Amino acid sequence: MFTGIIEATGFIESIEAKGGDARYVFNTGKLALGDVALGDSIACNGVCLTVIELLPQGFAADVSVETIEVTCMKNYQAKDPVNFEKAMLPTTRFGGHMVSGHVDAIGEVVSIEEAARSIQYKIRAPKEVLKYIATKGSITVDGTSLTVNDLEKDQFSLNLVPHTLQETIADSYQVGTQVNLEIDLIARYLERLMNADKAE
């Protein structure tokens, strides 16, 4: 589990094809890896990956073909920027919301506009996840816990303050950039509870 509070940004060092899957090597920037062991989980742009090798400036992870196909990882190249968050501890300050690291859909940035000292992003989301997105609710975009400002047809808007822009990869987004989306876990489980009888 994660909180959606990004701990560091870095980039992809390399991507190596491995029999249909791929091995990604990440440079994790200022992320402290002293407490990370092999087998631990780190969210990379919101995708929960398992550390298979610790390196002087980062780590390596094997990524399955399924994960590549259902996330933005199929578009990534070496040097692309990445948000990093280590799995939460029982003592972690819960600054964001409950994040599983399992991507629900791919969204697309459709507009970027200045709004006083913040930047407003509008992101188009697939129809199957729009019903889970609520105004003033939480959503995870490339691993970052954010608050939805507004909903409009097939898109939602977010306002990112200067601190968030500085501490995440959001300032690299352009119109057309694809992003990993994870809906609020509460919405997912609420739907399951409401439809449990229909599944029998």
FIVEX-739317 format. One record per residue (C-alpha): residue number from 1; residue in three letters; z negated, x, y negated. Coordinates in steps of 0.05 Angstrom, whole numbers. Example, Ala and Ser with C-alpha at 12.3 -4.5 7.8 and 13.67 -1.06 7.14 Angstrom:
<nodes>
1|ALA|-156|246|90
2|SER|-143|273|21
</nodes>
This chain:
<nodes>
1|MET|0|0|0
2|PHE|13|20|-72
3|THR|-5|-5|-141
4|GLY|61|5|-178
5|ILE|30|55|-226
6|ILE|77|115|-225
7|GLU|41|182|-217
8|ALA|99|228|-231
9|THR|174|233|-237
10|GLY|220|283|-205
11|PHE|287|285|-173
12|ILE|326|290|-108
13|GLU|336|362|-87
14|SER|384|348|-30
15|ILE|410|295|18
16|GLU|430|316|88
17|ALA|464|269|137
18|LYS|427|265|204
19|GLY|465|227|257
20|GLY|474|163|217
21|ASP|408|171|181
22|ALA|392|221|125
23|ARG|340|272|107
24|TYR|320|271|33
25|VAL|285|330|0
26|PHE|248|311|-64
27|ASN|224|354|-121
28|THR|161|316|-142
29|GLY|150|348|-209
30|LYS|76|345|-230
31|LEU|55|302|-171
32|ALA|-6|334|-139
33|LEU|7|343|-64
34|GLY|-57|379|-46
35|ASP|-86|317|-13
36|VAL|-21|297|22
37|ALA|-14|308|97
38|LEU|45|302|144
39|GLY|53|228|161
40|ASP|27|204|94
41|SER|66|153|54
42|ILE|96|164|-15
43|ALA|136|111|-53
44|CYS|201|139|-79
45|ASN|232|91|-130
46|GLY|193|37|-94
47|VAL|214|56|-24
48|CYS|156|74|22
49|LEU|175|139|58
50|THR|137|183|108
51|VAL|125|256|92
52|ILE|154|298|148
53|GLU|151|366|114
54|LEU|112|392|55
55|LEU|149|441|10
56|PRO|128|486|-48
57|GLN|154|437|-99
58|GLY|157|372|-61
59|PHE|169|342|8
60|ALA|222|319|57
61|ALA|229|250|88
62|ASP|276|220|139
63|VAL|308|155|116
64|SER|336|106|167
65|VAL|405|75|160
66|GLU|371|7|151
67|THR|331|32|91
68|ILE|393|65|61
69|GLU|434|1|67
70|VAL|383|-48|37
71|THR|360|-4|-21
72|CYS|392|36|-77
73|MET|385|98|-35
74|LYS|457|88|-12
75|ASN|478|104|-84
76|TYR|434|165|-94
77|GLN|458|236|-103
78|ALA|425|303|-112
79|LYS|391|310|-181
80|ASP|382|235|-189
81|PRO|313|219|-220
82|VAL|257|189|-178
83|ASN|191|154|-191
84|PHE|134|176|-145
85|GLU|69|143|-124
86|LYS|23|165|-68
87|ALA|-6|111|-23
88|MET|-69|80|-54
89|LEU|-140|98|-33
90|PRO|-198|48|-26
91|THR|-226|80|-90
92|THR|-160|76|-129
93|ARG|-164|42|-198
94|PHE|-120|-20|-189
95|GLY|-79|-17|-253
96|GLY|-16|-52|-228
97|HIS|-10|-103|-172
98|MET|-5|-102|-96
99|VAL|59|-66|-76
100|SER|82|-55|-4
101|GLY|138|-6|-15
102|HIS|187|-52|21
103|VAL|247|-68|-23
104|ASP|268|-141|-25
105|ALA|333|-135|-63
106|ILE|376|-93|-109
107|GLY|380|-113|-182
108|GLU|426|-90|-237
109|VAL|411|-74|-310
110|VAL|455|-119|-353
111|SER|429|-103|-423
112|ILE|384|-54|-459
113|GLU|360|-70|-530
114|GLU|308|-43|-577
115|ALA|250|-90|-591
116|ALA|204|-59|-644
117|ARG|173|2|-609
118|SER|190|-22|-539
119|ILE|256|-29|-502
120|GLN|278|-95|-472
121|TYR|315|-92|-406
122|LYS|350|-151|-375
123|ILE|360|-145|-300
124|ARG|405|-189|-257
125|ALA|372|-207|-190
126|PRO|403|-238|-128
127|LYS|393|-312|-118
128|GLU|349|-303|-57
129|VAL|294|-269|-97
130|LEU|299|-306|-163
131|LYS|254|-362|-138
132|TYR|197|-312|-129
133|ILE|201|-286|-200
134|ALA|156|-320|-252
135|THR|149|-312|-327
136|LYS|87|-269|-340
137|GLY|85|-253|-266
138|SER|91|-184|-235
139|ILE|152|-150|-206
140|THR|164|-80|-181
141|VAL|226|-44|-208
142|ASP|240|24|-176
143|GLY|167|26|-156
144|THR|140|9|-225
145|SER|94|-51|-233
146|LEU|120|-91|-292
147|THR|108|-159|-325
148|VAL|166|-209|-329
149|ASN|175|-232|-401
150|ASP|227|-286|-390
151|LEU|275|-316|-340
152|GLU|347|-336|-357
153|LYS|395|-361|-304
154|ASP|406|-303|-256
155|GLN|366|-251|-294
156|PHE|297|-233|-320
157|SER|274|-191|-379
158|LEU|222|-137|-386
159|ASN|194|-101|-446
160|LEU|175|-28|-433
161|VAL|128|6|-482
162|PRO|138|80|-501
163|HIS|85|104|-451
164|THR|121|70|-392
165|LEU|187|99|-415
166|GLN|157|168|-418
167|GLU|122|165|-350
168|THR|177|133|-309
169|ILE|252|140|-299
170|ALA|267|76|-338
171|ASP|292|116|-398
172|SER|350|140|-354
173|TYR|375|69|-341
174|GLN|442|48|-369
175|VAL|478|-19|-366
176|GLY|503|-23|-294
177|THR|446|18|-264
178|GLN|423|-11|-198
179|VAL|348|-15|-185
180|ASN|302|-30|-126
181|LEU|264|-96|-133
182|GLU|202|-117|-96
183|ILE|174|-187|-109
184|ASP|100|-202|-116
185|LEU|67|-203|-47
186|ILE|27|-264|-67
187|ALA|91|-304|-78
188|ARG|117|-283|-10
189|TYR|55|-303|28
190|LEU|48|-368|-11
191|GLU|117|-389|11
192|ARG|101|-372|83
193|LEU|37|-414|81
194|MET|74|-473|49
195|ASN|129|-471|102
196|ALA|87|-453|162
197|ASP|91|-524|191
198|LYS|167|-525|185
199|ALA|172|-462|227
200|GLU|139|-493|288
</nodes>
